[in-house]
Amino acid sequence: MTVAITGLGAVCALGGTPQQVFDRLCAGASGLRPDPEAKGPTARLPKVYCSSDMAVYVARQALQGYPDPAGLALVGASTSGDISVAESAWRAWRAGEEMESPRHFLWRQLAHVPTQRVAWELGIEGSRSTLSTACTSGTVAIANAADLITSGAAPAVLAFGADALCIMTRQGFGSLGVHSAERTRPFDRDRAGMNLGEGAAALLLEDLDHALARGATPLAIVTGSGNATDAHHLTAPHPEARGAKEAIAQALQGSQVDYVNAHATGTLKNDEMEAMALAPLGAAVSGLKGAIGHCLGAAGALEAVVTVLAIQNGVVPPNTGMENSDFDLDLIREARTMKVQQALSVNFAFGGHNAAIALGAP
């Protein structure tokens, strides 16, 4: 059974539609701006949105023209749910304001809340699940959605990732010492760490026959996925990239790849480990986090959307922020026109999570 991607949605600091985000990425734009609360740049949306608001927004984009949302299955991804709303409520309560209700305050902190909101507001009645595997969440959600289709459990699935910035996230990454006071410089020899971002992205996946029967145009094909845990350290990647290599091998199954949308956090150890895993592929490589920040549970979904558009447009975005590199990789410095028949999007996370999704031209 062949899994096709037929719908896309995206919002982040670079724009409010997939094509707008892609065009600005290819132009070398960056959404990173100074953020005193984070003690360094972050990539924030112009207005304050919670994760659920962004999830509903991108889901509507991805489902535009789909005839029967009620029959869809739904797989969401988020690391912090709507905790930004809960933090605001707590601050108001501490200042003496009356809380709407303790139940409402506690519920908004759960990671599955954006999935609930998407289901309720779009009328999705199929199976529903939420992935929260740290920064691989978005990629794992897409892989699980594809598995639902190939297993025959659902003919069509909406997968999304959404994360809004919150105090807990800023302070948590700050305490680990990985949030850079400068702009993220993925794979740069002078890289100093990551910057946080916020955003959301959604992809509509369908059995190819189901998509063609309703007159949909496939944008890309899911050709494979990989998910491996190296269980090496709470935060550090395996020094020999054991889990990353395994996830990539599962996704590609020996096939060649033209372009890799890398995790590329700009942190010392992650870039080193990732370069070790990607070098044998001989593919063109770029990362997005120098432009949109690290969007945590949304990162994999946003990067998959951009990868689909690279296949569609025959252009791959640059590795924004990199100036000098001594890694043995074909790192894209400016948007490159090239035919992308097979692409790979990879994400790696705290706790030893490693995930990859392989996408092919339709």
C-alpha positions in Angstrom: 0.0 0.0 0.0 1.4 3.4 -1.0 1.0 6.4 1.3 0.7 9.8 -0.3 0.9 13.3 1.2 -2.0 15.4 -0.2 -2.3 18.4 2.1 0.0 20.7 4.0 -0.3 23.4 6.6 2.4 25.5 8.4 2.9 28.6 10.6 6.1 29.8 12.2 8.1 33.0 12.6 8.7 33.1 8.8 5.0 33.0 7.7 1.5 31.7 7.9 1.4 29.3 4.9 3.7 26.5 3.7 4.7 28.3 0.6 5.3 31.5 2.4 7.6 29.8 4.9 9.4 27.9 2.1 9.9 31.0 -0.1 11.3 33.0 2.8 13.6 30.1 3.8 15.0 29.9 0.3 15.5 33.7 0.3 17.8 33.2 3.4 15.4 35.0 5.8 15.5 34.4 9.5 12.7 34.8 12.1 15.1 34.9 15.0 14.8 38.0 17.1 16.2 39.2 20.5 14.2 37.8 23.4 15.2 39.0 26.9 13.2 36.2 28.6 15.3 33.6 26.8 18.6 35.4 27.2 19.2 35.1 23.5 17.3 35.1 20.2 14.1 33.1 19.7 11.8 32.8 16.6 8.3 33.9 17.8 5.1 34.5 16.0 4.1 38.2 15.7 1.1 37.5 18.0 0.8 35.3 21.0 -0.8 32.0 20.2 -1.1 28.8 22.3 -0.2 25.4 20.7 -3.9 24.5 20.2 -4.6 27.7 18.3 -1.7 27.0 15.9 -2.7 23.3 15.6 -6.2 24.1 14.5 -4.9 26.8 12.1 -2.5 24.4 10.3 -5.0 21.5 10.3 -7.5 23.7 8.5 -4.9 24.5 5.8 -3.9 20.8 5.3 -7.6 19.7 5.1 -8.7 22.4 2.6 -11.0 20.6 0.1 -11.0 17.3 2.0 -14.7 16.1 1.8 -15.1 14.2 5.0 -13.0 15.1 8.1 -15.2 13.1 10.3 -13.7 9.9 8.9 -10.1 10.8 9.5 -7.8 9.4 12.0 -5.7 12.0 13.9 -2.1 11.9 15.3 -0.9 15.0 17.1 2.5 15.9 18.5 3.5 18.4 21.2 6.0 18.6 24.1 4.2 21.1 26.3 0.5 21.2 25.1 -1.0 24.5 26.2 1.2 25.1 29.2 1.7 28.7 28.1 -2.1 29.3 28.9 -1.7 27.5 32.2 1.3 29.7 33.1 -0.7 32.9 32.3 -3.5 31.6 34.5 -1.2 30.9 37.3 0.4 34.3 37.1 -3.0 35.9 37.2 -4.0 33.8 40.2 -0.8 34.8 42.0 -1.7 38.4 41.3 -5.1 38.0 43.0 -7.3 37.4 40.0 -10.0 34.7 40.1 -9.0 31.6 38.2 -11.5 30.4 35.6 -11.5 27.0 37.1 -8.8 24.7 38.6 -9.9 22.0 36.1 -9.4 24.3 33.2 -6.0 25.4 34.5 -4.7 21.8 35.0 -6.2 20.4 31.7 -4.4 23.0 29.6 -1.0 21.7 30.7 -1.5 18.2 29.2 0.4 17.4 25.9 -2.7 16.0 24.2 -4.8 19.1 24.5 -3.9 20.4 20.9 -5.1 17.0 19.5 -8.3 17.3 21.4 -8.9 20.9 20.1 -8.2 19.8 16.5 -10.6 16.9 16.7 -13.4 19.0 18.3 -13.1 22.0 16.0 -12.8 20.1 12.8 -15.2 17.3 13.6 -12.7 14.5 13.4 -14.2 11.3 14.8 -11.6 8.6 13.9 -8.9 7.2 16.1 -6.9 9.8 18.0 -3.5 9.8 19.6 -0.8 12.2 20.7 3.0 11.6 20.5 5.3 13.4 23.0 8.8 12.0 22.3 10.6 15.3 22.9 12.0 16.8 19.7 11.3 13.8 17.5 7.5 14.1 18.2 6.5 15.6 14.9 8.4 13.1 12.8 7.1 10.2 14.9 3.6 11.4 14.4 4.0 11.4 10.6 5.5 7.9 10.8 2.6 6.6 13.0 0.1 8.2 10.6 1.7 6.3 7.7 1.6 3.1 9.7 -2.2 3.5 10.3 -2.7 3.7 6.6 -0.4 0.7 5.6 -2.0 -1.4 8.3 -5.4 -0.7 6.9 -6.6 0.9 10.1 -7.5 4.2 8.3 -7.6 5.4 4.6 -6.5 8.9 5.6 -4.8 10.4 8.6 -4.1 14.0 9.7 -0.7 14.3 11.4 0.5 17.5 13.0 3.0 19.0 15.5 2.5 22.2 17.5 4.4 23.9 20.2 4.2 27.5 21.5 7.0 29.0 23.6 6.5 29.1 27.3 8.4 29.9 30.5 9.1 26.3 31.3 10.7 25.7 27.9 12.8 28.8 28.0 14.0 28.2 31.5 14.5 24.5 31.0 16.8 24.8 28.0 18.5 27.8 29.6 19.4 25.7 32.7 21.0 23.1 30.4 23.3 25.7 28.9 22.4 24.9 25.3 20.5 28.1 24.5 22.9 30.3 22.6 23.1 34.1 23.2 23.9 34.4 19.5 22.0 33.2 16.5 22.0 29.5 15.8 24.7 28.5 13.4 24.0 24.9 12.3 27.1 22.8 11.4 29.3 25.9 11.8 32.7 25.3 13.3 32.1 28.2 15.7 28.5 27.2 16.7 27.5 28.1 20.2 24.2 26.4 20.7 20.5 26.5 19.7 17.7 29.1 19.7 14.1 28.2 20.5 11.2 28.8 18.1 7.5 28.2 18.0 5.1 27.1 15.3 3.0 24.2 13.9 2.6 22.1 10.8 0.2 19.5 9.5 0.2 16.9 6.8 -2.7 15.0 5.3 -1.7 11.4 4.5 -3.8 9.1 2.4 -3.7 5.7 0.8 -2.7 6.6 -2.8 -5.8 4.9 -4.3 -8.0 6.7 -1.9 -6.5 10.0 -2.8 -6.7 9.4 -6.6 -10.3 8.2 -6.3 -11.3 11.6 -4.8 -9.3 13.5 -7.4 -6.5 14.7 -5.0 -3.0 15.4 -6.3 -0.2 13.6 -4.4 2.5 16.0 -3.3 5.0 13.4 -2.1 5.1 9.7 -1.2 6.1 8.4 2.2 8.7 5.8 1.2 9.9 4.8 4.7 10.4 5.7 8.3 12.7 4.9 11.2 12.6 5.1 14.9 15.4 4.0 17.2 16.4 4.7 20.8 20.1 4.5 21.7 19.4 4.9 25.5 22.8 6.4 26.0 22.2 9.6 28.1 19.4 11.8 29.3 20.4 14.7 27.1 23.6 13.9 25.1 23.5 12.0 21.8 25.3 8.7 21.4 28.9 9.6 20.5 29.0 7.2 17.6 25.5 8.1 16.4 24.2 4.6 17.0 20.5 5.5 17.2 20.7 8.1 14.5 22.3 5.6 12.0 19.7 2.9 12.9 16.7 5.3 12.3 18.2 6.4 9.0 18.8 2.9 7.9 15.3 1.8 8.7 13.8 4.8 6.8 16.0 4.4 3.6 16.2 0.5 3.4 19.4 0.9 1.3 17.9 3.4 -1.2 19.8 6.5 -2.3 18.8 10.0 -1.1 19.3 13.4 -2.8 18.6 15.8 0.0 18.5 15.6 3.8 16.6 18.1 5.9 18.8 17.8 9.0 18.0 18.3 12.7 20.9 20.7 12.8 20.5 22.3 16.3 23.8 24.2 16.2 24.8 22.5 19.5 28.3 21.2 19.8 27.6 17.5 20.3 24.4 17.1 18.2 25.9 18.6 15.0 29.0 16.4 15.5 26.9 13.2 15.9 24.6 14.1 13.1 27.4 14.8 10.6 28.8 11.4 11.5 25.4 9.8 10.6 24.8 11.8 7.4 28.2 11.8 5.8 27.9 8.2 4.3 24.7 9.2 2.5 26.5 11.7 0.2 23.4 13.9 0.0 23.0 17.6 0.0 22.2 18.8 3.5 20.6 21.8 5.1 18.9 22.6 8.4 16.2 25.1 9.2 16.8 26.0 12.8 19.0 29.0 12.0 15.9 30.5 10.4 12.9 29.3 12.4 14.5 28.2 15.7 14.0 24.8 17.3 10.3 24.3 17.4 10.5 21.2 19.6 7.4 19.0 19.1 6.6 20.9 15.9 10.1 20.7 14.4 9.7 17.4 12.6 6.4 18.4 11.1 7.6 21.8 9.9 10.7 20.2 8.4 8.7 17.5 6.7 6.5 20.2 5.1 9.5 22.0 3.8 11.0 18.8 2.5 7.8 18.1 0.6 8.0 21.6 -0.9 11.6 21.0 -1.9 10.5 18.0 -3.9 7.6 19.9 -5.4 9.6 23.1 -6.3 12.9 21.5 -7.3 14.7 23.8 -4.9 16.3 23.1 -1.5 16.7 25.8 1.2 20.0 26.9 2.6 21.6 26.0 5.9 20.7 29.5 7.4 23.3 30.8 9.9 26.2 28.8 8.8 29.3 30.7 7.8 32.3 28.3 8.1 32.2 24.6 8.4 34.7 21.8 8.6 32.2 18.9 8.4 32.5 16.4 5.6 29.0 17.2 4.3 27.6 18.9 1.2 26.1 21.8 3.2 23.8 24.1 1.2 24.9 27.7 1.6 22.3 29.3 -0.7 19.1 27.9 -2.1 20.0 25.3 -4.6 18.0 24.3 -7.7 18.1 20.5 -7.9 15.8 17.6 -8.7 14.8 15.8 -5.5 13.6 12.3 -6.2 14.2 11.0 -2.7 14.6 13.1 0.5 15.1 12.4 4.2 14.0 14.4 7.2 15.6 13.5 10.5 15.2 14.5 14.1 17.0 13.6 17.3 15.9 14.3 20.9 16.8 14.1 24.6 16.4 10.7 26.1 18.0 9.0 23.1 15.1 9.4 20.6 16.0 9.2 16.9 13.5 9.4 14.1 13.6 9.7 10.3 11.0 9.9 7.5 11.8 9.3 3.9 9.8 11.1 1.2 9.8 10.5 -2.5 8.6 12.4 -5.6 5.0 11.4 -6.5 
